[in-house]
């Protein structure tokens, strides 16, 4: 098993001195870290799946055909502690 349990991966990159100086100044201006700047840049460039905000109820509808996983359809204890 990985020592960091899949939370993150550490890597090393080589940057030109002028790029490092630019990142250092930008991080200071934004009161963040160089790591955060690089991670945000990579994330915005390569992430293909964006999380969506929850816009509906977390529990299924009531009525004749309740949604799967709804407490109307199953024992609430089984839904919560399965």
PDB file of N, CA, C and O in Angstrom:
ATOM      1  N   UNK A   1       0.840  -1.174   0.000  1.00  0.00           N
ATOM      2  CA  UNK A   1       0.000   0.000   0.000  1.00  0.00           C
ATOM      3  C   UNK A   1       0.889   1.243   0.000  1.00  0.00           C
ATOM      4  O   UNK A   1       1.968   1.246   0.592  1.00  0.00           O
ATOM      5  N   UNK A   2       0.437   2.267  -0.651  1.00  0.00           N
ATOM      6  CA  UNK A   2       1.187   3.510  -0.763  1.00  0.00           C
ATOM      7  C   UNK A   2       1.270   4.202   0.600  1.00  0.00           C
ATOM      8  O   UNK A   2       0.326   4.145   1.387  1.00  0.00           O
ATOM      9  N   UNK A   3       2.379   4.842   0.869  1.00  0.00           N
ATOM     10  CA  UNK A   3       2.567   5.487   2.165  1.00  0.00           C
ATOM     11  C   UNK A   3       1.624   6.654   2.401  1.00  0.00           C
ATOM     12  O   UNK A   3       1.373   7.013   3.551  1.00  0.00           O
ATOM     13  N   UNK A   4       1.094   7.258   1.337  1.00  0.00           N
ATOM     14  CA  UNK A   4       0.210   8.402   1.520  1.00  0.00           C
ATOM     15  C   UNK A   4      -1.259   8.038   1.319  1.00  0.00           C
ATOM     16  O   UNK A   4      -2.113   8.924   1.276  1.00  0.00           O
ATOM     17  N   UNK A   5      -1.562   6.753   1.197  1.00  0.00           N
ATOM     18  CA  UNK A   5      -2.927   6.255   1.119  1.00  0.00           C
ATOM     19  C   UNK A   5      -3.730   6.873  -0.020  1.00  0.00           C
ATOM     20  O   UNK A   5      -4.943   7.044   0.104  1.00  0.00           O
ATOM     21  N   UNK A   6      -3.080   7.205  -1.112  1.00  0.00           N
ATOM     22  CA  UNK A   6      -3.781   7.696  -2.294  1.00  0.00           C
ATOM     23  C   UNK A   6      -4.254   9.127  -2.213  1.00  0.00           C
ATOM     24  O   UNK A   6      -4.994   9.567  -3.093  1.00  0.00           O
ATOM     25  N   UNK A   7      -3.864   9.871  -1.202  1.00  0.00           N
ATOM     26  CA  UNK A   7      -4.332  11.239  -1.049  1.00  0.00           C
ATOM     27  C   UNK A   7      -3.646  12.169  -2.037  1.00  0.00           C
ATOM     28  O   UNK A   7      -4.298  13.022  -2.639  1.00  0.00           O
ATOM     29  N   UNK A   8      -2.365  12.017  -2.209  1.00  0.00           N
ATOM     30  CA  UNK A   8      -1.638  12.867  -3.141  1.00  0.00           C
ATOM     31  C   UNK A   8      -0.376  12.149  -3.597  1.00  0.00           C
ATOM     32  O   UNK A   8       0.029  11.138  -3.023  1.00  0.00           O
ATOM     33  N   UNK A   9       0.225  12.688  -4.626  1.00  0.00           N
ATOM     34  CA  UNK A   9       1.468  12.149  -5.161  1.00  0.00           C
ATOM     35  C   UNK A   9       2.486  13.275  -5.180  1.00  0.00           C
ATOM     36  O   UNK A   9       2.179  14.383  -5.619  1.00  0.00           O
ATOM     37  N   UNK A  10       3.669  13.006  -4.719  1.00  0.00           N
ATOM     38  CA  UNK A  10       4.734  14.003  -4.726  1.00  0.00           C
ATOM     39  C   UNK A  10       5.579  13.787  -5.976  1.00  0.00           C
ATOM     40  O   UNK A  10       5.920  12.655  -6.319  1.00  0.00           O
ATOM     41  N   UNK A  11       5.912  14.880  -6.650  1.00  0.00           N
ATOM     42  CA  UNK A  11       6.758  14.792  -7.832  1.00  0.00           C
ATOM     43  C   UNK A  11       7.724  15.969  -7.836  1.00  0.00           C
ATOM     44  O   UNK A  11       7.528  16.951  -7.120  1.00  0.00           O
ATOM     45  N   UNK A  12       8.739  15.862  -8.629  1.00  0.00           N
ATOM     46  CA  UNK A  12       9.737  16.931  -8.751  1.00  0.00           C
ATOM     47  C   UNK A  12       9.745  17.422 -10.187  1.00  0.00           C
ATOM     48  O   UNK A  12       9.736  16.622 -11.123  1.00  0.00           O
ATOM     49  N   UNK A  13       9.763  18.735 -10.361  1.00  0.00           N
ATOM     50  CA  UNK A  13       9.879  19.316 -11.700  1.00  0.00           C
ATOM     51  C   UNK A  13      11.029  20.317 -11.693  1.00  0.00           C
ATOM     52  O   UNK A  13      11.352  20.907 -10.662  1.00  0.00           O
ATOM     53  N   UNK A  14      11.626  20.494 -12.836  1.00  0.00           N
ATOM     54  CA  UNK A  14      12.699  21.476 -12.994  1.00  0.00           C
ATOM     55  C   UNK A  14      12.117  22.726 -13.636  1.00  0.00           C
ATOM     56  O   UNK A  14      11.473  22.654 -14.682  1.00  0.00           O
ATOM     57  N   UNK A  15      12.347  23.868 -13.006  1.00  0.00           N
ATOM     58  CA  UNK A  15      11.874  25.142 -13.522  1.00  0.00           C
ATOM     59  C   UNK A  15      13.061  26.045 -13.801  1.00  0.00           C
ATOM     60  O   UNK A  15      14.058  26.027 -13.080  1.00  0.00           O
ATOM     61  N   UNK A  16      12.938  26.823 -14.844  1.00  0.00           N
ATOM     62  CA  UNK A  16      13.952  27.838 -15.122  1.00  0.00           C
ATOM     63  C   UNK A  16      13.921  28.868 -13.992  1.00  0.00           C
ATOM     64  O   UNK A  16      12.877  29.090 -13.379  1.00  0.00           O
ATOM     65  N   UNK A  17      15.052  29.486 -13.724  1.00  0.00           N
ATOM     66  CA  UNK A  17      15.146  30.455 -12.635  1.00  0.00           C
ATOM     67  C   UNK A  17      14.135  31.580 -12.774  1.00  0.00           C
ATOM     68  O   UNK A  17      13.532  31.993 -11.784  1.00  0.00           O
ATOM     69  N   UNK A  18      13.940  32.085 -13.993  1.00  0.00           N
ATOM     70  CA  UNK A  18      12.990  33.185 -14.183  1.00  0.00           C
ATOM     71  C   UNK A  18      11.544  32.732 -13.931  1.00  0.00           C
ATOM     72  O   UNK A  18      10.738  33.510 -13.420  1.00  0.00           O
ATOM     73  N   UNK A  19      11.211  31.489 -14.283  1.00  0.00           N
ATOM     74  CA  UNK A  19       9.869  30.958 -14.020  1.00  0.00           C
ATOM     75  C   UNK A  19       9.646  30.812 -12.512  1.00  0.00           C
ATOM     76  O   UNK A  19       8.578  31.151 -12.002  1.00  0.00           O
ATOM     77  N   UNK A  20      10.645  30.313 -11.815  1.00  0.00           N
ATOM     78  CA  UNK A  20      10.540  30.159 -10.364  1.00  0.00           C
ATOM     79  C   UNK A  20      10.363  31.523  -9.691  1.00  0.00           C
ATOM     80  O   UNK A  20       9.548  31.666  -8.780  1.00  0.00           O
ATOM     81  N   UNK A  21      11.122  32.517 -10.138  1.00  0.00           N
ATOM     82  CA  UNK A  21      11.012  33.864  -9.567  1.00  0.00           C
ATOM     83  C   UNK A  21       9.614  34.432  -9.822  1.00  0.00           C
ATOM     84  O   UNK A  21       9.032  35.063  -8.939  1.00  0.00           O
ATOM     85  N   UNK A  22       9.079  34.215 -11.011  1.00  0.00           N
ATOM     86  CA  UNK A  22       7.743  34.679 -11.347  1.00  0.00           C
ATOM     87  C   UNK A  22       6.694  34.006 -10.437  1.00  0.00           C
ATOM     88  O   UNK A  22       5.805  34.669  -9.904  1.00  0.00           O
ATOM     89  N   UNK A  23       6.816  32.691 -10.273  1.00  0.00           N
ATOM     90  CA  UNK A  23       5.887  31.969  -9.411  1.00  0.00           C
ATOM     91  C   UNK A  23       5.992  32.431  -7.960  1.00  0.00           C
ATOM     92  O   UNK A  23       4.980  32.573  -7.274  1.00  0.00           O
ATOM     93  N   UNK A  24       7.204  32.661  -7.502  1.00  0.00           N
ATOM     94  CA  UNK A  24       7.414  33.101  -6.127  1.00  0.00           C
ATOM     95  C   UNK A  24       6.773  34.468  -5.883  1.00  0.00           C
ATOM     96  O   UNK A  24       6.130  34.684  -4.856  1.00  0.00           O
ATOM     97  N   UNK A  25       6.955  35.391  -6.839  1.00  0.00           N
ATOM     98  CA  UNK A  25       6.337  36.721  -6.711  1.00  0.00           C
ATOM     99  C   UNK A  25       4.807  36.623  -6.746  1.00  0.00           C
ATOM    100  O   UNK A  25       4.115  37.268  -5.957  1.00  0.00           O
ATOM    101  N   UNK A  26       4.297  35.815  -7.664  1.00  0.00           N
ATOM    102  CA  UNK A  26       2.839  35.666  -7.798  1.00  0.00           C
ATOM    103  C   UNK A  26       2.241  35.033  -6.542  1.00  0.00           C
ATOM    104  O   UNK A  26       1.182  35.454  -6.076  1.00  0.00           O
ATOM    105  N   UNK A  27       2.911  34.036  -6.001  1.00  0.00           N
ATOM    106  CA  UNK A  27       2.428  33.395  -4.780  1.00  0.00           C
ATOM    107  C   UNK A  27       2.401  34.397  -3.628  1.00  0.00           C
ATOM    108  O   UNK A  27       1.455  34.415  -2.841  1.00  0.00           O
ATOM    109  N   UNK A  28       3.420  35.217  -3.531  1.00  0.00           N
ATOM    110  CA  UNK A  28       3.462  36.230  -2.475  1.00  0.00           C
ATOM    111  C   UNK A  28       2.342  37.249  -2.668  1.00  0.00           C
ATOM    112  O   UNK A  28       1.677  37.628  -1.704  1.00  0.00           O
ATOM    113  N   UNK A  29       2.128  37.693  -3.904  1.00  0.00           N
ATOM    114  CA  UNK A  29       1.059  38.656  -4.191  1.00  0.00           C
ATOM    115  C   UNK A  29      -0.314  38.091  -3.844  1.00  0.00           C
ATOM    116  O   UNK A  29      -1.177  38.815  -3.347  1.00  0.00           O
ATOM    117  N   UNK A  30      -0.519  36.798  -4.103  1.00  0.00           N
ATOM    118  CA  UNK A  30      -1.819  36.163  -3.867  1.00  0.00           C
ATOM    119  C   UNK A  30      -1.913  35.533  -2.481  1.00  0.00           C
ATOM    120  O   UNK A  30      -2.927  34.933  -2.124  1.00  0.00           O
ATOM    121  N   UNK A  31      -0.836  35.679  -1.704  1.00  0.00           N
ATOM    122  CA  UNK A  31      -0.787  35.098  -0.353  1.00  0.00           C
ATOM    123  C   UNK A  31      -1.126  33.612  -0.371  1.00  0.00           C
ATOM    124  O   UNK A  31      -1.972  33.137   0.388  1.00  0.00           O
ATOM    125  N   UNK A  32      -0.452  32.901  -1.245  1.00  0.00           N
ATOM    126  CA  UNK A  32      -0.622  31.457  -1.357  1.00  0.00           C
ATOM    127  C   UNK A  32       0.749  30.834  -1.554  1.00  0.00           C
ATOM    128  O   UNK A  32       1.763  31.517  -1.411  1.00  0.00           O
ATOM    129  N   UNK A  33       0.795  29.566  -1.875  1.00  0.00           N
ATOM    130  CA  UNK A  33       2.078  28.892  -2.077  1.00  0.00           C
ATOM    131  C   UNK A  33       2.297  28.612  -3.561  1.00  0.00           C
ATOM    132  O   UNK A  33       1.360  28.609  -4.360  1.00  0.00           O
ATOM    133  N   UNK A  34       3.546  28.381  -3.900  1.00  0.00           N
ATOM    134  CA  UNK A  34       3.872  27.989  -5.272  1.00  0.00           C
ATOM    135  C   UNK A  34       3.185  26.670  -5.593  1.00  0.00           C
ATOM    136  O   UNK A  34       2.670  26.476  -6.694  1.00  0.00           O
ATOM    137  N   UNK A  35       3.183  25.769  -4.622  1.00  0.00           N
ATOM    138  CA  UNK A  35       2.510  24.483  -4.806  1.00  0.00           C
ATOM    139  C   UNK A  35       1.043  24.675  -5.183  1.00  0.00           C
ATOM    140  O   UNK A  35       0.551  24.016  -6.100  1.00  0.00           O
ATOM    141  N   UNK A  36       0.341  25.571  -4.487  1.00  0.00           N
ATOM    142  CA  UNK A  36      -1.066  25.828  -4.766  1.00  0.00           C
ATOM    143  C   UNK A  36      -1.257  26.421  -6.159  1.00  0.00           C
ATOM    144  O   UNK A  36      -2.199  26.059  -6.865  1.00  0.00           O
ATOM    145  N   UNK A  37      -0.374  27.326  -6.554  1.00  0.00           N
ATOM    146  CA  UNK A  37      -0.460  27.910  -7.898  1.00  0.00           C
ATOM    147  C   UNK A  37      -0.314  26.843  -8.979  1.00  0.00           C
ATOM    148  O   UNK A  37      -1.083  26.810  -9.940  1.00  0.00           O
ATOM    149  N   UNK A  38       0.675  25.976  -8.814  1.00  0.00           N
ATOM    150  CA  UNK A  38       0.923  24.926  -9.812  1.00  0.00           C
ATOM    151  C   UNK A  38      -0.228  23.922  -9.818  1.00  0.00           C
ATOM    152  O   UNK A  38      -0.689  23.515 -10.884  1.00  0.00           O
ATOM    153  N   UNK A  39      -0.691  23.521  -8.640  1.00  0.00           N
ATOM    154  CA  UNK A  39      -1.794  22.563  -8.564  1.00  0.00           C
ATOM    155  C   UNK A  39      -3.056  23.133  -9.199  1.00  0.00           C
ATOM    156  O   UNK A  39      -3.756  22.420  -9.918  1.00  0.00           O
ATOM    157  N   UNK A  40      -3.360  24.409  -8.948  1.00  0.00           N
ATOM    158  CA  UNK A  40      -4.533  25.043  -9.561  1.00  0.00           C
ATOM    159  C   UNK A  40      -4.403  25.122 -11.080  1.00  0.00           C
ATOM    160  O   UNK A  40      -5.375  24.894 -11.801  1.00  0.00           O
ATOM    161  N   UNK A  41      -3.205  25.443 -11.567  1.00  0.00           N
ATOM    162  CA  UNK A  41      -2.983  25.529 -13.010  1.00  0.00           C
ATOM    163  C   UNK A  41      -3.173  24.162 -13.670  1.00  0.00           C
ATOM    164  O   UNK A  41      -3.813  24.058 -14.716  1.00  0.00           O
ATOM    165  N   UNK A  42      -2.623  23.131 -13.063  1.00  0.00           N
ATOM    166  CA  UNK A  42      -2.769  21.781 -13.613  1.00  0.00           C
ATOM    167  C   UNK A  42      -4.228  21.347 -13.542  1.00  0.00           C
ATOM    168  O   UNK A  42      -4.756  20.772 -14.494  1.00  0.00           O
ATOM    169  N   UNK A  43      -4.866  21.617 -12.435  1.00  0.00           N
ATOM    170  CA  UNK A  43      -6.263  21.231 -12.262  1.00  0.00           C
ATOM    171  C   UNK A  43      -7.160  21.910 -13.293  1.00  0.00           C
ATOM    172  O   UNK A  43      -8.010  21.254 -13.894  1.00  0.00           O
ATOM    173  N   UNK A  44      -6.986  23.203 -13.504  1.00  0.00           N
ATOM    174  CA  UNK A  44      -7.837  23.913 -14.456  1.00  0.00           C
ATOM    175  C   UNK A  44      -7.561  23.482 -15.900  1.00  0.00           C
ATOM    176  O   UNK A  44      -8.450  23.570 -16.746  1.00  0.00           O
ATOM    177  N   UNK A  45      -6.365  23.027 -16.185  1.00  0.00           N
ATOM    178  CA  UNK A  45      -6.010  22.616 -17.544  1.00  0.00           C
ATOM    179  C   UNK A  45      -6.432  21.188 -17.857  1.00  0.00           C
ATOM    180  O   UNK A  45      -6.879  20.911 -18.970  1.00  0.00           O
ATOM    181  N   UNK A  46      -6.299  20.280 -16.902  1.00  0.00           N
ATOM    182  CA  UNK A  46      -6.472  18.867 -17.212  1.00  0.00           C
ATOM    183  C   UNK A  46      -7.660  18.175 -16.569  1.00  0.00           C
ATOM    184  O   UNK A  46      -7.985  17.057 -16.967  1.00  0.00           O
ATOM    185  N   UNK A  47      -8.307  18.768 -15.618  1.00  0.00           N
ATOM    186  CA  UNK A  47      -9.464  18.101 -15.003  1.00  0.00           C
ATOM    187  C   UNK A  47     -10.608  18.086 -16.008  1.00  0.00           C
ATOM    188  O   UNK A  47     -10.973  19.122 -16.565  1.00  0.00           O
ATOM    189  N   UNK A  48     -11.166  16.913 -16.232  1.00  0.00           N
ATOM    190  CA  UNK A  48     -12.257  16.795 -17.195  1.00  0.00           C
ATOM    191  C   UNK A  48     -13.603  16.637 -16.507  1.00  0.00           C
ATOM    192  O   UNK A  48     -14.632  16.985 -17.086  1.00  0.00           O
ATOM    193  N   UNK A  49     -13.618  16.125 -15.295  1.00  0.00           N
ATOM    194  CA  UNK A  49     -14.867  15.939 -14.570  1.00  0.00           C
ATOM    195  C   UNK A  49     -14.969  17.029 -13.520  1.00  0.00           C
ATOM    196  O   UNK A  49     -14.148  17.106 -12.606  1.00  0.00           O
ATOM    197  N   UNK A  50     -15.958  17.850 -13.655  1.00  0.00           N
ATOM    198  CA  UNK A  50     -16.188  18.916 -12.679  1.00  0.00           C
ATOM    199  C   UNK A  50     -17.298  18.476 -11.729  1.00  0.00           C
ATOM    200  O   UNK A  50     -18.290  17.886 -12.156  1.00  0.00           O
ATOM    201  N   UNK A  51     -17.130  18.760 -10.468  1.00  0.00           N
ATOM    202  CA  UNK A  51     -18.194  18.420  -9.530  1.00  0.00           C
ATOM    203  C   UNK A  51     -19.337  19.403  -9.732  1.00  0.00           C
ATOM    204  O   UNK A  51     -19.126  20.571 -10.058  1.00  0.00           O
ATOM    205  N   UNK A  52     -20.543  18.909  -9.533  1.00  0.00           N
ATOM    206  CA  UNK A  52     -21.730  19.733  -9.706  1.00  0.00           C
ATOM    207  C   UNK A  52     -22.372  19.971  -8.346  1.00  0.00           C
ATOM    208  O   UNK A  52     -22.398  19.068  -7.509  1.00  0.00           O
ATOM    209  N   UNK A  53     -22.890  21.175  -8.116  1.00  0.00           N
ATOM    210  CA  UNK A  53     -23.549  21.427  -6.840  1.00  0.00           C
ATOM    211  C   UNK A  53     -24.840  20.624  -6.740  1.00  0.00           C
ATOM    212  O   UNK A  53     -25.468  20.318  -7.753  1.00  0.00           O
ATOM    213  N   UNK A  54     -25.228  20.289  -5.527  1.00  0.00           N
ATOM    214  CA  UNK A  54     -26.484  19.578  -5.303  1.00  0.00           C
ATOM    215  C   UNK A  54     -27.611  20.567  -5.512  1.00  0.00           C
ATOM    216  O   UNK A  54     -27.644  21.621  -4.878  1.00  0.00           O
ATOM    217  N   UNK A  55     -28.543  20.228  -6.406  1.00  0.00           N
ATOM    218  CA  UNK A  55     -29.648  21.131  -6.701  1.00  0.00           C
ATOM    219  C   UNK A  55     -30.994  20.538  -6.317  1.00  0.00           C
ATOM    220  O   UNK A  55     -32.003  21.242  -6.348  1.00  0.00           O
ATOM    221  N   UNK A  56     -31.033  19.278  -5.962  1.00  0.00           N
ATOM    222  CA  UNK A  56     -32.297  18.639  -5.622  1.00  0.00           C
ATOM    223  C   UNK A  56     -32.243  18.037  -4.244  1.00  0.00           C
ATOM    224  O   UNK A  56     -31.235  18.142  -3.545  1.00  0.00           O
ATOM    225  N   UNK A  57     -33.330  17.405  -3.853  1.00  0.00           N
ATOM    226  CA  UNK A  57     -33.338  16.778  -2.525  1.00  0.00           C
ATOM    227  C   UNK A  57     -32.382  15.603  -2.462  1.00  0.00           C
ATOM    228  O   UNK A  57     -32.157  14.922  -3.462  1.00  0.00           O
ATOM    229  N   UNK A  58     -31.821  15.368  -1.291  1.00  0.00           N
ATOM    230  CA  UNK A  58     -30.898  14.263  -1.120  1.00  0.00           C
ATOM    231  C   UNK A  58     -31.622  12.930  -0.991  1.00  0.00           C
ATOM    232  O   UNK A  58     -31.022  11.876  -1.201  1.00  0.00           O
ATOM    233  N   UNK A  59     -32.903  12.968  -0.649  1.00  0.00           N
ATOM    234  CA  UNK A  59     -33.702  11.759  -0.501  1.00  0.00           C
ATOM    235  C   UNK A  59     -34.685  11.722  -1.658  1.00  0.00           C
ATOM    236  O   UNK A  59     -35.193  12.756  -2.090  1.00  0.00           O
ATOM    237  N   UNK A  60     -34.946  10.524  -2.151  1.00  0.00           N
ATOM    238  CA  UNK A  60     -35.829  10.366  -3.305  1.00  0.00           C
ATOM    239  C   UNK A  60     -37.244  10.856  -3.070  1.00  0.00           C
ATOM    240  O   UNK A  60     -37.626  11.180  -1.945  1.00  0.00           O
ATOM    241  N   UNK A  61     -38.014  10.907  -4.140  1.00  0.00           N
ATOM    242  CA  UNK A  61     -39.384  11.414  -4.081  1.00  0.00           C
ATOM    243  C   UNK A  61     -40.304  10.444  -3.351  1.00  0.00           C
ATOM    244  O   UNK A  61     -40.004   9.255  -3.234  1.00  0.00           O
ATOM    245  N   UNK A  62     -41.419  10.960  -2.864  1.00  0.00           N
ATOM    246  CA  UNK A  62     -42.436  10.142  -2.201  1.00  0.00           C
ATOM    247  C   UNK A  62     -43.533   9.837  -3.220  1.00  0.00           C
ATOM    248  O   UNK A  62     -43.638  10.500  -4.252  1.00  0.00           O
ATOM    249  N   UNK A  63     -44.325   8.852  -2.924  1.00  0.00           N
ATOM    250  CA  UNK A  63     -45.450   8.556  -3.802  1.00  0.00           C
ATOM    251  C   UNK A  63     -45.437   7.114  -4.240  1.00  0.00           C
ATOM    252  O   UNK A  63     -44.847   6.254  -3.586  1.00  0.00           O
ATOM    253  N   UNK A  64     -46.099   6.857  -5.364  1.00  0.00           N
ATOM    254  CA  UNK A  64     -46.264   5.495  -5.861  1.00  0.00           C
ATOM    255  C   UNK A  64     -44.941   4.858  -6.236  1.00  0.00           C
ATOM    256  O   UNK A  64     -44.760   3.661  -6.011  1.00  0.00           O
ATOM    257  N   UNK A  65     -44.020   5.605  -6.793  1.00  0.00           N
ATOM    258  CA  UNK A  65     -42.739   5.070  -7.239  1.00  0.00           C
ATOM    259  C   UNK A  65     -41.585   5.861  -6.629  1.00  0.00           C
ATOM    260  O   UNK A  65     -40.934   6.636  -7.330  1.00  0.00           O
ATOM    261  N   UNK A  66     -41.320   5.679  -5.333  1.00  0.00           N
ATOM    262  CA  UNK A  66     -40.214   6.427  -4.729  1.00  0.00           C
ATOM    263  C   UNK A  66     -38.879   6.022  -5.345  1.00  0.00           C
ATOM    264  O   UNK A  66     -38.725   4.914  -5.858  1.00  0.00           O
ATOM    265  N   UNK A  67     -37.937   6.924  -5.285  1.00  0.00           N
ATOM    266  CA  UNK A  67     -36.614   6.678  -5.858  1.00  0.00           C
ATOM    267  C   UNK A  67     -35.884   5.585  -5.091  1.00  0.00           C
ATOM    268  O   UNK A  67     -36.134   5.370  -3.905  1.00  0.00           O
ATOM    269  N   UNK A  68     -34.990   4.906  -5.772  1.00  0.00           N
ATOM    270  CA  UNK A  68     -34.179   3.880  -5.139  1.00  0.00           C
ATOM    271  C   UNK A  68     -33.364   4.497  -4.012  1.00  0.00           C
ATOM    272  O   UNK A  68     -32.797   5.579  -4.168  1.00  0.00           O
ATOM    273  N   UNK A  69     -33.306   3.812  -2.886  1.00  0.00           N
ATOM    274  CA  UNK A  69     -32.555   4.339  -1.756  1.00  0.00           C
ATOM    275  C   UNK A  69     -33.359   5.238  -0.855  1.00  0.00           C
ATOM    276  O   UNK A  69     -32.857   5.701   0.170  1.00  0.00           O
ATOM    277  N   UNK A  70     -34.620   5.497  -1.222  1.00  0.00           N
ATOM    278  CA  UNK A  70     -35.479   6.339  -0.414  1.00  0.00           C
ATOM    279  C   UNK A  70     -35.906   5.590   0.842  1.00  0.00           C
ATOM    280  O   UNK A  70     -36.166   4.389   0.773  1.00  0.00           O
ATOM    281  N   UNK A  71     -35.986   6.258   1.981  1.00  0.00           N
ATOM    282  CA  UNK A  71     -36.461   5.592   3.193  1.00  0.00           C
ATOM    283  C   UNK A  71     -37.884   5.060   3.057  1.00  0.00           C
ATOM    284  O   UNK A  71     -38.270   4.162   3.806  1.00  0.00           O
ATOM    285  N   UNK A  72     -38.683   5.595   2.113  1.00  0.00           N
ATOM    286  CA  UNK A  72     -40.023   5.051   1.883  1.00  0.00           C
ATOM    287  C   UNK A  72     -39.952   3.627   1.354  1.00  0.00           C
ATOM    288  O   UNK A  72     -40.886   2.846   1.536  1.00  0.00           O
ATOM    289  N   UNK A  73     -38.866   3.294   0.712  1.00  0.00           N
ATOM    290  CA  UNK A  73     -38.743   2.029   0.022  1.00  0.00           C
ATOM    291  C   UNK A  73     -37.929   1.007   0.818  1.00  0.00           C
ATOM    292  O   UNK A  73     -38.112  -0.200   0.663  1.00  0.00           O
ATOM    293  N   UNK A  74     -37.056   1.488   1.644  1.00  0.00           N
ATOM    294  CA  UNK A  74     -36.156   0.622   2.400  1.00  0.00           C
ATOM    295  C   UNK A  74     -36.161   1.045   3.859  1.00  0.00           C
ATOM    296  O   UNK A  74     -36.615   2.134   4.208  1.00  0.00           O
ATOM    297  N   UNK A  75     -35.661   0.186   4.679  1.00  0.00           N
ATOM    298  CA  UNK A  75     -35.512   0.509   6.086  1.00  0.00           C
ATOM    299  C   UNK A  75     -34.478   1.637   6.211  1.00  0.00           C
ATOM    300  O   UNK A  75     -33.351   1.475   5.743  1.00  0.00           O
ATOM    301  N   UNK A  76     -34.828   2.772   6.827  1.00  0.00           N
ATOM    302  CA  UNK A  76     -33.874   3.876   6.943  1.00  0.00           C
ATOM    303  C   UNK A  76     -32.560   3.468   7.607  1.00  0.00           C
ATOM    304  O   UNK A  76     -31.502   3.997   7.264  1.00  0.00           O
ATOM    305  N   UNK A  77     -32.622   2.543   8.542  1.00  0.00           N
ATOM    306  CA  UNK A  77     -31.395   2.085   9.182  1.00  0.00           C
ATOM    307  C   UNK A  77     -30.468   1.458   8.158  1.00  0.00           C
ATOM    308  O   UNK A  77     -29.258   1.683   8.195  1.00  0.00           O
ATOM    309  N   UNK A  78     -31.031   0.662   7.230  1.00  0.00           N
ATOM    310  CA  UNK A  78     -30.212   0.018   6.202  1.00  0.00           C
ATOM    311  C   UNK A  78     -29.608   1.049   5.254  1.00  0.00           C
ATOM    312  O   UNK A  78     -28.481   0.878   4.790  1.00  0.00           O
ATOM    313  N   UNK A  79     -30.343   2.106   4.967  1.00  0.00           N
ATOM    314  CA  UNK A  79     -29.821   3.160   4.070  1.00  0.00           C
ATOM    315  C   UNK A  79     -28.681   3.895   4.734  1.00  0.00           C
ATOM    316  O   UNK A  79     -27.665   4.172   4.097  1.00  0.00           O
ATOM    317  N   UNK A  80     -28.836   4.218   6.016  1.00  0.00           N
ATOM    318  CA  UNK A  80     -27.823   5.005   6.721  1.00  0.00           C
ATOM    319  C   UNK A  80     -26.593   4.214   7.113  1.00  0.00           C
ATOM    320  O   UNK A  80     -25.491   4.763   7.127  1.00  0.00           O
ATOM    321  N   UNK A  81     -26.752   2.937   7.433  1.00  0.00           N
ATOM    322  CA  UNK A  81     -25.651   2.176   7.999  1.00  0.00           C
ATOM    323  C   UNK A  81     -25.215   1.005   7.140  1.00  0.00           C
ATOM    324  O   UNK A  81     -24.563   0.084   7.633  1.00  0.00           O
ATOM    325  N   UNK A  82     -25.566   1.027   5.859  1.00  0.00           N
ATOM    326  CA  UNK A  82     -25.182  -0.077   4.966  1.00  0.00           C
ATOM    327  C   UNK A  82     -23.718  -0.021   4.639  1.00  0.00           C
ATOM    328  O   UNK A  82     -23.217  -0.870   3.901  1.00  0.00           O
TER     329      UNK A  82
END
